[in-house]
Amino acid sequence: MLYYALVFLVIAIIAGALGFGGVAGASAGIAQLLFYVFLGLLAISLIFGLFRRA
C-alpha cells in the first residue's frame, strides 16, 4: 500500500510540473489518503504484535 501511495505521489509531482492542476490535486489527495491508511494499519499491527508476545 505504501508503494501505491508513492506511485500517486510521483504522478502528482509530474502532473504538477506539467501544469495539470486537477490531476495533480487528485493524485496528491489519493497519495495522502493511502499513506494515512498505511500508517493506521502499521500502528494496529504493531499493537497486536505487542499483545501477542505478552
C-alpha distance matrix in Angstrom:
0.0 3.8 5.2 5.2 6.4 8.8 9.9 10.9 12.5 14.5 15.5 16.7 18.6 20.2 21.1 22.6 24.6 26.0 27.0 24.8 24.4 23.1 20.3 19.4 19.4 17.3 14.6 14.8 14.6 11.5 9.9 11.5 10.6 6.8 7.7 10.2 8.4 6.3 9.9 11.5 9.9 10.8 14.2 14.8 14.2 16.5 19.1 19.3 19.6 22.5 24.2 24.0 25.8 28.5
3.8 0.0 3.8 5.4 5.0 6.3 8.6 10.0 10.5 12.4 14.3 15.2 16.6 18.5 19.9 20.9 22.7 24.5 25.6 23.9 23.4 22.7 19.9 18.4 18.6 17.2 14.1 13.6 14.1 11.6 8.9 10.3 10.6 7.1 6.2 9.4 9.0 6.3 8.9 11.6 10.8 10.5 13.8 15.4 14.9 16.3 19.2 20.0 19.9 22.4 24.6 24.7 26.1 28.7
5.2 3.8 0.0 3.8 5.5 5.2 6.2 8.8 9.8 10.7 12.4 14.2 15.4 16.7 18.3 19.9 21.3 22.8 24.3 22.7 22.8 22.1 19.0 17.7 18.6 17.1 13.7 13.9 15.1 12.3 9.7 12.2 12.8 9.4 9.3 12.8 12.3 9.9 12.7 15.3 14.2 14.0 17.5 18.9 18.0 19.5 22.6 23.1 22.8 25.5 27.8 27.5 28.8 31.7
5.2 5.4 3.8 0.0 3.8 5.4 4.9 6.2 8.4 9.8 10.5 12.2 14.2 15.3 16.2 18.0 19.9 21.0 22.2 20.1 20.2 19.1 15.9 15.1 15.9 13.9 10.6 11.5 12.3 9.2 7.3 10.4 10.6 7.4 8.7 12.1 11.4 10.1 13.3 15.4 14.7 15.3 18.6 19.6 19.3 21.2 23.9 24.4 24.6 27.4 29.2 29.1 30.8 33.5
6.4 5.0 5.5 3.8 0.0 3.8 5.5 5.3 6.1 8.7 9.9 10.5 12.4 14.4 15.2 16.3 18.4 20.0 20.9 19.0 18.5 17.6 14.9 13.4 13.7 12.3 9.1 8.8 9.7 7.2 4.3 7.0 8.0 5.4 5.7 9.3 9.7 8.8 11.2 13.7 13.8 14.3 17.1 18.7 18.9 20.4 22.9 23.9 24.3 26.7 28.7 29.0 30.6 33.0
8.8 6.3 5.2 5.4 3.8 0.0 3.8 5.5 4.9 6.2 8.6 9.7 10.5 12.3 14.1 15.1 16.5 18.4 19.8 18.5 18.4 18.3 15.4 13.4 14.5 13.8 10.2 9.7 11.8 10.1 6.7 9.3 11.3 9.0 8.3 12.1 13.0 11.4 13.4 16.4 16.5 16.2 19.1 21.1 20.9 22.0 24.8 26.0 25.9 28.2 30.6 30.8 32.0 34.6
9.9 8.6 6.2 4.9 5.5 3.8 0.0 3.8 5.4 5.2 6.3 8.6 10.0 10.7 12.2 14.1 15.5 16.7 18.3 16.7 17.2 16.8 13.5 12.2 14.0 12.8 9.0 10.0 12.2 10.0 7.7 11.2 12.7 10.5 11.0 14.7 15.1 13.9 16.4 19.0 18.8 19.0 22.1 23.7 23.4 24.9 27.7 28.6 28.6 31.1 33.3 33.3 34.7 37.4
10.9 10.0 8.8 6.2 5.3 5.5 3.8 0.0 3.8 5.4 4.9 6.1 8.6 9.9 10.3 11.9 14.1 15.2 16.1 14.1 14.1 13.4 10.3 9.0 10.3 9.0 5.3 6.5 8.7 6.7 5.1 8.8 10.3 9.1 10.2 13.4 14.1 13.8 16.2 18.5 18.9 19.6 22.2 23.8 24.1 25.7 28.1 29.1 29.6 31.9 33.9 34.2 35.9 38.3
12.5 10.5 9.8 8.4 6.1 4.9 5.4 3.8 0.0 3.8 5.4 5.0 6.2 8.7 9.8 10.4 12.3 14.3 15.2 14.0 13.6 13.8 11.2 8.7 10.0 10.0 6.5 5.7 8.8 8.3 5.5 8.1 10.9 10.2 9.9 13.2 14.8 14.3 15.9 18.6 19.4 19.6 22.0 24.0 24.5 25.5 28.0 29.5 29.8 31.8 34.0 34.6 35.9 38.3
14.5 12.4 10.7 9.8 8.7 6.2 5.2 5.4 3.8 0.0 3.8 5.4 5.1 6.2 8.5 9.8 10.6 12.4 14.2 13.4 14.0 14.7 11.7 9.5 11.9 12.2 8.6 8.7 12.2 11.5 9.1 11.9 14.5 13.5 13.3 16.7 18.1 17.2 19.0 21.9 22.4 22.3 24.9 27.0 27.0 28.0 30.8 32.1 32.1 34.2 36.7 37.0 38.2 40.7
15.5 14.3 12.4 10.5 9.9 8.6 6.3 4.9 5.4 3.8 0.0 3.8 5.5 5.2 6.0 8.4 9.9 10.6 12.1 10.6 11.6 11.8 8.5 7.1 10.0 9.8 6.5 8.1 11.3 10.5 9.3 12.5 14.6 13.9 14.7 17.9 18.9 18.6 20.7 23.2 23.7 24.2 26.8 28.5 28.8 30.2 32.7 33.9 34.1 36.4 38.6 38.9 40.3 42.8
16.7 15.2 14.2 12.2 10.5 9.7 8.6 6.1 5.0 5.4 3.8 0.0 3.8 5.5 5.1 5.9 8.5 9.9 10.4 8.9 8.9 9.5 6.9 4.1 6.8 7.7 5.0 5.4 8.9 9.4 8.5 10.8 13.3 13.6 14.1 16.8 18.4 18.6 20.2 22.6 23.7 24.2 26.4 28.3 29.0 30.2 32.5 34.0 34.5 36.5 38.6 39.3 40.7 43.0
18.6 16.6 15.4 14.2 12.4 10.5 10.0 8.6 6.2 5.1 5.5 3.8 0.0 3.8 5.5 5.1 6.2 8.7 9.9 9.9 10.2 12.0 9.9 6.8 9.5 11.2 8.7 8.1 11.9 12.8 11.0 12.9 16.0 16.1 15.8 18.7 20.7 20.4 21.6 24.4 25.5 25.5 27.7 30.0 30.5 31.3 33.8 35.5 35.7 37.5 39.9 40.6 41.8 44.0
20.2 18.5 16.7 15.3 14.4 12.3 10.7 9.9 8.7 6.2 5.2 5.5 3.8 0.0 3.8 5.4 5.1 6.3 8.7 8.8 10.5 12.2 9.7 7.7 11.3 12.6 10.1 10.8 14.4 14.7 13.5 15.9 18.6 18.4 18.6 21.7 23.3 22.9 24.5 27.2 28.1 28.2 30.6 32.7 33.0 34.0 36.6 38.1 38.2 40.2 42.6 43.1 44.3 46.7
21.1 19.9 18.3 16.2 15.2 14.1 12.2 10.3 9.8 8.5 6.0 5.1 5.5 3.8 0.0 3.8 5.4 5.1 6.2 5.1 7.1 8.7 6.4 5.1 8.8 10.1 8.7 9.9 13.1 13.7 13.4 15.8 18.1 18.5 19.1 21.9 23.3 23.6 25.3 27.7 28.6 29.2 31.5 33.4 34.0 35.2 37.6 39.0 39.4 41.5 43.6 44.2 45.7 48.0
22.6 20.9 19.9 18.0 16.3 15.1 14.1 11.9 10.4 9.8 8.4 5.9 5.1 5.4 3.8 0.0 3.8 5.4 5.1 5.6 5.9 8.7 7.9 5.2 8.1 10.7 9.8 9.7 12.9 14.5 13.9 15.5 18.3 19.2 19.3 21.7 23.7 24.1 25.3 27.7 29.1 29.5 31.4 33.6 34.5 35.4 37.6 39.4 39.9 41.6 43.8 44.7 46.0 48.2
24.6 22.7 21.3 19.9 18.4 16.5 15.5 14.1 12.3 10.6 9.9 8.5 6.2 5.1 5.4 3.8 0.0 3.8 5.5 7.7 9.0 12.1 11.1 8.8 11.9 14.3 13.0 12.9 16.4 17.7 16.7 18.4 21.4 21.9 21.8 24.4 26.5 26.4 27.6 30.3 31.6 31.7 33.7 36.1 36.7 37.4 39.8 41.6 41.8 43.6 46.0 46.8 47.9 50.1
26.0 24.5 22.8 21.0 20.0 18.4 16.7 15.2 14.3 12.4 10.6 9.9 8.7 6.3 5.1 5.4 3.8 0.0 3.8 5.9 8.6 11.4 10.3 9.3 12.7 14.6 13.7 14.5 17.7 18.7 18.3 20.4 23.0 23.5 23.9 26.5 28.3 28.4 29.9 32.4 33.5 33.9 36.1 38.2 38.7 39.8 42.2 43.7 44.0 46.0 48.3 48.9 50.2 52.5
27.0 25.6 24.3 22.2 20.9 19.8 18.3 16.1 15.2 14.2 12.1 10.4 9.9 8.7 6.2 5.1 5.5 3.8 0.0 3.8 5.7 8.9 9.1 8.4 11.0 13.3 13.4 14.0 16.7 18.3 18.4 20.0 22.5 23.5 24.1 26.3 28.2 28.8 30.1 32.4 33.8 34.4 36.3 38.3 39.3 40.3 42.5 44.1 44.7 46.6 48.7 49.5 51.0 53.1
24.8 23.9 22.7 20.1 19.0 18.5 16.7 14.1 14.0 13.4 10.6 8.9 9.9 8.8 5.1 5.6 7.7 5.9 3.8 0.0 3.8 5.8 5.6 6.1 8.7 10.3 10.7 12.1 14.3 15.7 16.4 18.2 20.1 21.2 22.3 24.5 26.0 26.8 28.5 30.4 31.7 32.7 34.6 36.4 37.4 38.7 40.8 42.2 43.0 45.0 46.9 47.7 49.3 51.5
24.4 23.4 22.8 20.2 18.5 18.4 17.2 14.1 13.6 14.0 11.6 8.9 10.2 10.5 7.1 5.9 9.0 8.6 5.7 3.8 0.0 3.8 5.6 5.1 6.1 8.6 9.9 10.4 12.2 14.3 15.2 16.3 18.3 20.0 20.9 22.6 24.4 25.6 26.9 28.6 30.3 31.3 33.0 34.7 36.1 37.3 39.1 40.7 41.7 43.5 45.3 46.4 48.1 50.0
23.1 22.7 22.1 19.1 17.6 18.3 16.8 13.4 13.8 14.7 11.8 9.5 12.0 12.2 8.7 8.7 12.1 11.4 8.9 5.8 3.8 0.0 3.8 5.4 5.2 6.2 8.6 9.9 10.7 12.4 14.2 15.4 16.6 18.4 20.0 21.4 22.8 24.3 25.9 27.3 28.8 30.3 31.9 33.3 34.7 36.3 37.9 39.3 40.6 42.5 44.1 45.0 47.0 48.9
20.3 19.9 19.0 15.9 14.9 15.4 13.5 10.3 11.2 11.7 8.5 6.9 9.9 9.7 6.4 7.9 11.1 10.3 9.1 5.6 5.6 3.8 0.0 3.8 5.5 5.2 6.0 8.5 9.9 10.6 12.1 14.1 15.4 16.5 18.1 20.1 21.1 22.3 24.3 25.8 27.0 28.3 30.3 31.7 32.8 34.5 36.3 37.5 38.6 40.7 42.4 43.1 45.0 47.1
19.4 18.4 17.7 15.1 13.4 13.4 12.2 9.0 8.7 9.5 7.1 4.1 6.8 7.7 5.1 5.2 8.8 9.3 8.4 6.1 5.1 5.4 3.8 0.0 3.8 5.5 5.2 6.0 8.5 10.0 10.4 12.1 14.2 15.3 16.3 18.3 20.0 20.9 22.4 24.3 25.7 26.7 28.5 30.3 31.4 32.7 34.7 36.2 37.0 39.0 40.8 41.7 43.4 45.4
19.4 18.6 18.6 15.9 13.7 14.5 14.0 10.3 10.0 11.9 10.0 6.8 9.5 11.3 8.8 8.1 11.9 12.7 11.0 8.7 6.1 5.2 5.5 3.8 0.0 3.8 5.5 5.2 6.1 8.7 9.9 10.5 12.3 14.3 15.3 16.7 18.4 19.9 21.2 22.7 24.5 25.7 27.1 28.8 30.3 31.6 33.2 34.9 36.0 37.8 39.5 40.6 42.4 44.2
17.3 17.2 17.1 13.9 12.3 13.8 12.8 9.0 10.0 12.2 9.8 7.7 11.2 12.6 10.1 10.7 14.3 14.6 13.3 10.3 8.6 6.2 5.2 5.5 3.8 0.0 3.8 5.5 5.1 6.3 8.6 9.9 10.6 12.4 14.2 15.6 16.6 18.3 20.1 21.3 22.7 24.3 26.0 27.2 28.6 30.4 31.9 33.2 34.5 36.5 38.0 38.9 41.0 42.8
14.6 14.1 13.7 10.6 9.1 10.2 9.0 5.3 6.5 8.6 6.5 5.0 8.7 10.1 8.7 9.8 13.0 13.7 13.4 10.7 9.9 8.6 6.0 5.2 5.5 3.8 0.0 3.8 5.4 5.1 6.1 8.5 9.9 10.6 12.1 14.3 15.4 16.3 18.3 20.0 21.1 22.3 24.4 25.8 26.8 28.4 30.4 31.6 32.6 34.7 36.4 37.1 39.0 41.1
14.8 13.6 13.9 11.5 8.8 9.7 10.0 6.5 5.7 8.7 8.1 5.4 8.1 10.8 9.9 9.7 12.9 14.5 14.0 12.1 10.4 9.9 8.5 6.0 5.2 5.5 3.8 0.0 3.8 5.5 5.0 6.1 8.6 9.9 10.4 12.4 14.3 15.2 16.5 18.4 20.0 20.9 22.6 24.4 25.7 26.9 28.7 30.4 31.3 33.1 35.0 36.0 37.6 39.6
14.6 14.1 15.1 12.3 9.7 11.8 12.2 8.7 8.8 12.2 11.3 8.9 11.9 14.4 13.1 12.9 16.4 17.7 16.7 14.3 12.2 10.7 9.9 8.5 6.1 5.1 5.4 3.8 0.0 3.8 5.4 5.1 6.2 8.6 9.9 10.8 12.4 14.2 15.5 16.7 18.5 20.0 21.3 22.8 24.4 25.9 27.3 28.9 30.2 32.0 33.5 34.7 36.6 38.3
11.5 11.6 12.3 9.2 7.2 10.1 10.0 6.7 8.3 11.5 10.5 9.4 12.8 14.7 13.7 14.5 17.7 18.7 18.3 15.7 14.3 12.4 10.6 10.0 8.7 6.3 5.1 5.5 3.8 0.0 3.8 5.4 5.1 6.1 8.5 10.0 10.6 12.2 14.3 15.4 16.5 18.2 20.1 21.2 22.4 24.3 25.9 27.0 28.3 30.4 31.9 32.7 34.8 36.7
9.9 8.9 9.7 7.3 4.3 6.7 7.7 5.1 5.5 9.1 9.3 8.5 11.0 13.5 13.4 13.9 16.7 18.3 18.4 16.4 15.2 14.2 12.1 10.4 9.9 8.6 6.1 5.0 5.4 3.8 0.0 3.8 5.5 5.2 6.1 8.7 9.9 10.5 12.3 14.3 15.4 16.3 18.4 20.1 21.0 22.4 24.5 25.8 26.7 28.7 30.5 31.3 33.0 35.1
11.5 10.3 12.2 10.4 7.0 9.3 11.2 8.8 8.1 11.9 12.5 10.8 12.9 15.9 15.8 15.5 18.4 20.4 20.0 18.2 16.3 15.4 14.1 12.1 10.5 9.9 8.5 6.1 5.1 5.4 3.8 0.0 3.8 5.5 5.1 6.3 8.7 9.9 10.7 12.4 14.4 15.3 16.7 18.5 20.0 21.2 22.8 24.6 25.7 27.3 29.1 30.3 32.0 33.7
10.6 10.6 12.8 10.6 8.0 11.3 12.7 10.3 10.9 14.5 14.6 13.3 16.0 18.6 18.1 18.3 21.4 23.0 22.5 20.1 18.3 16.6 15.4 14.2 12.3 10.6 9.9 8.6 6.2 5.1 5.5 3.8 0.0 3.8 5.4 5.3 6.3 8.6 10.0 10.7 12.4 14.2 15.5 16.7 18.4 20.1 21.4 22.8 24.3 26.1 27.5 28.6 30.7 32.4
6.8 7.1 9.4 7.4 5.4 9.0 10.5 9.1 10.2 13.5 13.9 13.6 16.1 18.4 18.5 19.2 21.9 23.5 23.5 21.2 20.0 18.4 16.5 15.3 14.3 12.4 10.6 9.9 8.6 6.1 5.2 5.5 3.8 0.0 3.8 5.5 5.0 6.1 8.6 9.8 10.5 12.1 14.3 15.3 16.4 18.2 20.0 21.1 22.2 24.4 25.9 26.6 28.7 30.7
7.7 6.2 9.3 8.7 5.7 8.3 11.0 10.2 9.9 13.3 14.7 14.1 15.8 18.6 19.1 19.3 21.8 23.9 24.1 22.3 20.9 20.0 18.1 16.3 15.3 14.2 12.1 10.4 9.9 8.5 6.1 5.1 5.4 3.8 0.0 3.8 5.4 5.0 6.3 8.7 9.9 10.5 12.4 14.3 15.3 16.5 18.5 20.1 20.9 22.7 24.6 25.6 27.2 29.2
10.2 9.4 12.8 12.1 9.3 12.1 14.7 13.4 13.2 16.7 17.9 16.8 18.7 21.7 21.9 21.7 24.4 26.5 26.3 24.5 22.6 21.4 20.1 18.3 16.7 15.6 14.3 12.4 10.8 10.0 8.7 6.3 5.3 5.5 3.8 0.0 3.8 5.3 5.0 6.1 8.6 9.7 10.6 12.3 14.2 15.3 16.6 18.4 19.8 21.3 22.9 24.3 26.1 27.6
8.4 9.0 12.3 11.4 9.7 13.0 15.1 14.1 14.8 18.1 18.9 18.4 20.7 23.3 23.3 23.7 26.5 28.3 28.2 26.0 24.4 22.8 21.1 20.0 18.4 16.6 15.4 14.3 12.4 10.6 9.9 8.7 6.3 5.0 5.4 3.8 0.0 3.8 5.5 5.1 6.2 8.5 9.9 10.6 12.3 14.2 15.5 16.6 18.2 20.2 21.4 22.4 24.6 26.3
6.3 6.3 9.9 10.1 8.8 11.4 13.9 13.8 14.3 17.2 18.6 18.6 20.4 22.9 23.6 24.1 26.4 28.4 28.8 26.8 25.6 24.3 22.3 20.9 19.9 18.3 16.3 15.2 14.2 12.2 10.5 9.9 8.6 6.1 5.0 5.3 3.8 0.0 3.8 5.4 5.2 6.1 8.7 9.9 10.5 12.2 14.3 15.4 16.3 18.4 20.2 20.9 22.7 24.8
9.9 8.9 12.7 13.3 11.2 13.4 16.4 16.2 15.9 19.0 20.7 20.2 21.6 24.5 25.3 25.3 27.6 29.9 30.1 28.5 26.9 25.9 24.3 22.4 21.2 20.1 18.3 16.5 15.5 14.3 12.3 10.7 10.0 8.6 6.3 5.0 5.5 3.8 0.0 3.8 5.5 5.0 6.2 8.6 9.9 10.5 12.3 14.3 15.2 16.6 18.6 19.9 21.4 23.1
11.5 11.6 15.3 15.4 13.7 16.4 19.0 18.5 18.6 21.9 23.2 22.6 24.4 27.2 27.7 27.7 30.3 32.4 32.4 30.4 28.6 27.3 25.8 24.3 22.7 21.3 20.0 18.4 16.7 15.4 14.3 12.4 10.7 9.8 8.7 6.1 5.1 5.4 3.8 0.0 3.8 5.4 5.2 6.2 8.6 10.0 10.7 12.4 14.2 15.6 16.9 18.4 20.4 21.8
9.9 10.8 14.2 14.7 13.8 16.5 18.8 18.9 19.4 22.4 23.7 23.7 25.5 28.1 28.6 29.1 31.6 33.5 33.8 31.7 30.3 28.8 27.0 25.7 24.5 22.7 21.1 20.0 18.5 16.5 15.4 14.4 12.4 10.5 9.9 8.6 6.2 5.2 5.5 3.8 0.0 3.8 5.4 5.1 6.1 8.5 9.9 10.6 12.0 14.3 15.5 16.2 18.5 20.3
10.8 10.5 14.0 15.3 14.3 16.2 19.0 19.6 19.6 22.3 24.2 24.2 25.5 28.2 29.2 29.5 31.7 33.9 34.4 32.7 31.3 30.3 28.3 26.7 25.7 24.3 22.3 20.9 20.0 18.2 16.3 15.3 14.2 12.1 10.5 9.7 8.5 6.1 5.0 5.4 3.8 0.0 3.8 5.5 5.2 6.2 8.7 10.0 10.4 12.4 14.4 15.2 16.8 18.8
14.2 13.8 17.5 18.6 17.1 19.1 22.1 22.2 22.0 24.9 26.8 26.4 27.7 30.6 31.5 31.4 33.7 36.1 36.3 34.6 33.0 31.9 30.3 28.5 27.1 26.0 24.4 22.6 21.3 20.1 18.4 16.7 15.5 14.3 12.4 10.6 9.9 8.7 6.2 5.2 5.4 3.8 0.0 3.8 5.5 5.1 6.2 8.7 9.8 10.7 12.6 14.2 15.7 17.1
14.8 15.4 18.9 19.6 18.7 21.1 23.7 23.8 24.0 27.0 28.5 28.3 30.0 32.7 33.4 33.6 36.1 38.2 38.3 36.4 34.7 33.3 31.7 30.3 28.8 27.2 25.8 24.4 22.8 21.2 20.1 18.5 16.7 15.3 14.3 12.3 10.6 9.9 8.6 6.2 5.1 5.5 3.8 0.0 3.8 5.5 5.2 6.2 8.5 10.0 10.8 12.2 14.5 15.8
14.2 14.9 18.0 19.3 18.9 20.9 23.4 24.1 24.5 27.0 28.8 29.0 30.5 33.0 34.0 34.5 36.7 38.7 39.3 37.4 36.1 34.7 32.8 31.4 30.3 28.6 26.8 25.7 24.4 22.4 21.0 20.0 18.4 16.4 15.3 14.2 12.3 10.5 9.9 8.6 6.1 5.2 5.5 3.8 0.0 3.8 5.5 5.2 6.0 8.7 10.0 10.3 12.4 14.5
16.5 16.3 19.5 21.2 20.4 22.0 24.9 25.7 25.5 28.0 30.2 30.2 31.3 34.0 35.2 35.4 37.4 39.8 40.3 38.7 37.3 36.3 34.5 32.7 31.6 30.4 28.4 26.9 25.9 24.3 22.4 21.2 20.1 18.2 16.5 15.3 14.2 12.2 10.5 10.0 8.5 6.2 5.1 5.5 3.8 0.0 3.8 5.5 5.0 6.3 8.8 9.8 10.9 12.8
19.1 19.2 22.6 23.9 22.9 24.8 27.7 28.1 28.0 30.8 32.7 32.5 33.8 36.6 37.6 37.6 39.8 42.2 42.5 40.8 39.1 37.9 36.3 34.7 33.2 31.9 30.4 28.7 27.3 25.9 24.5 22.8 21.4 20.0 18.5 16.6 15.5 14.3 12.3 10.7 9.9 8.7 6.2 5.2 5.5 3.8 0.0 3.8 5.3 5.2 6.4 8.7 10.3 11.1
19.3 20.0 23.1 24.4 23.9 26.0 28.6 29.1 29.5 32.1 33.9 34.0 35.5 38.1 39.0 39.4 41.6 43.7 44.1 42.2 40.7 39.3 37.5 36.2 34.9 33.2 31.6 30.4 28.9 27.0 25.8 24.6 22.8 21.1 20.1 18.4 16.6 15.4 14.3 12.4 10.6 10.0 8.7 6.2 5.2 5.5 3.8 0.0 3.8 5.4 5.1 6.0 8.8 10.1
19.6 19.9 22.8 24.6 24.3 25.9 28.6 29.6 29.8 32.1 34.1 34.5 35.7 38.2 39.4 39.9 41.8 44.0 44.7 43.0 41.7 40.6 38.6 37.0 36.0 34.5 32.6 31.3 30.2 28.3 26.7 25.7 24.3 22.2 20.9 19.8 18.2 16.3 15.2 14.2 12.0 10.4 9.8 8.5 6.0 5.0 5.3 3.8 0.0 3.8 5.5 5.1 6.5 8.9
22.5 22.4 25.5 27.4 26.7 28.2 31.1 31.9 31.8 34.2 36.4 36.5 37.5 40.2 41.5 41.6 43.6 46.0 46.6 45.0 43.5 42.5 40.7 39.0 37.8 36.5 34.7 33.1 32.0 30.4 28.7 27.3 26.1 24.4 22.7 21.3 20.2 18.4 16.6 15.6 14.3 12.4 10.7 10.0 8.7 6.3 5.2 5.4 3.8 0.0 3.8 5.5 5.4 6.6
24.2 24.6 27.8 29.2 28.7 30.6 33.3 33.9 34.0 36.7 38.6 38.6 39.9 42.6 43.6 43.8 46.0 48.3 48.7 46.9 45.3 44.1 42.4 40.8 39.5 38.0 36.4 35.0 33.5 31.9 30.5 29.1 27.5 25.9 24.6 22.9 21.4 20.2 18.6 16.9 15.5 14.4 12.6 10.8 10.0 8.8 6.4 5.1 5.5 3.8 0.0 3.8 5.5 5.3
24.0 24.7 27.5 29.1 29.0 30.8 33.3 34.2 34.6 37.0 38.9 39.3 40.6 43.1 44.2 44.7 46.8 48.9 49.5 47.7 46.4 45.0 43.1 41.7 40.6 38.9 37.1 36.0 34.7 32.7 31.3 30.3 28.6 26.6 25.6 24.3 22.4 20.9 19.9 18.4 16.2 15.2 14.2 12.2 10.3 9.8 8.7 6.0 5.1 5.5 3.8 0.0 3.8 5.6
25.8 26.1 28.8 30.8 30.6 32.0 34.7 35.9 35.9 38.2 40.3 40.7 41.8 44.3 45.7 46.0 47.9 50.2 51.0 49.3 48.1 47.0 45.0 43.4 42.4 41.0 39.0 37.6 36.6 34.8 33.0 32.0 30.7 28.7 27.2 26.1 24.6 22.7 21.4 20.4 18.5 16.8 15.7 14.5 12.4 10.9 10.3 8.8 6.5 5.4 5.5 3.8 0.0 3.8
28.5 28.7 31.7 33.5 33.0 34.6 37.4 38.3 38.3 40.7 42.8 43.0 44.0 46.7 48.0 48.2 50.1 52.5 53.1 51.5 50.0 48.9 47.1 45.4 44.2 42.8 41.1 39.6 38.3 36.7 35.1 33.7 32.4 30.7 29.2 27.6 26.3 24.8 23.1 21.8 20.3 18.8 17.1 15.8 14.5 12.8 11.1 10.1 8.9 6.6 5.3 5.6 3.8 0.0
